[in-house]
Amino acid sequence: MNKRIIIKKGDENEKENEKENEKENEKENENENYDNTILSCDKCHNNKFVTRSHLSNMMFSHISMIVPCIWWICIDFPNTNNDIIYSKLMSIIMTSAVICSYLYHYYYECILCSIEVTYLVFAIVCLNIYMYLQNVRIFNILIGSILLIILQKYIEYCNNMGKEYYEKNHPYCHYIAGIYIYYCVWNLNHVWNLNE
């Protein structure tokens, strides 16, 4: 009988210890003030993030988006100082959108979760408004919009097909986005050359 009582007391002590550990873990989690809209990841281990290789196709594909942005930063065709300021500001917005996307994918979609998508949409809207204000033909803007619709459908398709498919095919979304950015910068450059 004594053995059973000891076992029961041991079980009770273990249950109490488990409850205390759970309470401590909850307190630690409350102390860590991570905003789930900025950081939400199941790949974060002990406050360390798992990252992709910079040479992986997912990361390397961002070059197709950053090259037209850098080209845009380097060209100086607008006539007035205000035009140059707006042009550089817009190119910086697009470059920072690509950097945001790079960080998002580098950390396996663990950081900037909802901010990345929101900022990319903001940058695209700004780009289209800027192109309209710079007198790019509406027809050319509509062609770019069709390219964006195709890109959006392909992104949704990649996201719904599973992790392996996403890892293999999502970089092609970046190549399509790079073509779109190049198309926009080419149209702006063409308009500026006509205005000289």
N, C-alpha and C positions, 0 to 999 in steps of 0.2 A: 503494500500500500504506500509506503513511504516513497518508493520510486515513482509511482504514478503522480503523487502530489508534487514531487520535484520536477517532473516532466511538465506538468501543468503550469507550475510556476515559471519554468523556463520558457514555455510557449507564451505565457502572458507577458513576460519580460521582452521576448522577441517582438511581439505585436506592438508593445509600447515603444520599443526602439524604432520599429518601422514607421509608426505614426509620427514620432519625433523627427526622424529623417525626412519624411514627406513634408512636414511643416517647415523644416530648415530649407529644403529645396524650393518650396513655394516662396519663402522669404527671399532667397537668393534671386529667384526669377523676377520677383517684384522689384528688387534693387537694380536689376539690369534693365534700364529704360531704353529698349530698342523699339523704334517705331516700325511696325510691321509693314508700312507702306514703303519704307526705305530698305530695311533689312528683314527679309523673311526667307529662310533657307533651311533645308534639311541637310545640307552638306557642310554646315558650320560646326566644327568640332573643337571644343575648348577655345572658342573665340578665334579660331584659325580657319580661313577659307581654303577650299580646294580650288585650284586654278587650272586653266587649260594652258597648253604650250602656245607660245607666241607664233610658232610655225605651223600650228594646226590649220586646216582649211577654214575652220570657223573664224579664226583670228586673222589669217592671211587675207581673207576675202574683204576685210575692211579697207584694204589698200585701194580697191576699186572705188570706194566712196571718198577717201581722203584726198586722192590725187586731184580730182576736179576742184575740190575746195581749196587746195593749196594753189592750183592754177588761178583760181578766182582771186585769191589774196594777192597774187603777184601781178595781175594785169591792172592797168590804170587808164582805162579809156574814158571814164566819165569826165565831163568838161569842167564842172564847178567843184569847189571845195565841199559843198554839201553833198553833191552826188558821190564824191569819193568817200566821204564819211559814211553815208548810207550803204554804199557798196561794200566797204570794209566791215561794217557792222553786220551786214547780212552774211558775208562770207565767214565771219567769226561765229555767228549763230549756227550756220551749217556745219562748220568744223567742230564746234563743241557738241553738236548732235551726234556726229560720227564718233567722237571720243566717248561720249556717254554710252553709245551702243557698244563700243569696244570694251569698256569696263563691265558692262552688263554681261556680255558673253564671256569675258575673260574669267570672271568669277562664277561660271556655270549658272548664270541667271539668278544669282543669290543677292546681289545688291542692286539698288536703283530700280526695283521691280516695277512699280507703277509709274515712277517718275520717268523712266526711259521712254515708255510708249507715249506718255503725255508730252514730253519735250520734243520727240520726233514729230508728232502731229503739229505742235506749235511751230516748229521750224519749217515744215512743209507748207503750212498755211501762210506763214510770213514770206516764204520764197515765192509762192504764187501771187500774193498781193504785190510784192516787190516787182515781179516780172510784169504784171499788169501796169503798174505805175511807170515802168521803164519803157512802155509802149511795145512790148512783145506782142505779136499778133495773137488774138484770142484763139485762133485755130491751133497755133503752136502750144498754147497753154492747155487746150483741150486734149491734144495728143499726149502731152505729159500726164494729164489726169487719167487718161485711159491706161497708160503705163502704170500709174499708181494703183488703179483698181485691180489690174492683173497681179501686181505685187501683193496687194492686200489679200486677194483670194489664195495666192500661193502660200503666204505666211499662215493663213488659217488652215490650209490643207496640211502643211508641215506640222503645225502644232497639234492637229487631231490624229496624226498617224502613229504616234508613239515616239519614244525617246530615241531609238536607233535611227528611225527615218529622219527625225528632226536633226540629229547630229550630222547625218550624212548630207541632207538636202537643204537645210536652212542657209548655209553659206551662199547658195545660188540666189537667195533673196537679196543678199548684200551685193552680188554682182548686178542684179537688176536695178537695185537702188543706185549703184554707181553709174549705170547707164543713164538713169533718170537725172541725176545731179549733173553729169556731163552734158546731157541734152539741154538742161536749163542754163548752165553757164555758157554753152555754145550760143544759145539764143540771145542771151544778154550781150555777149561779145559781138555777135552779129549786129544787133541794134546799135550798140555804141560805135561800131565801125561805120554804119550808115549815117550816123548823126555827125560824124566829123566833117 
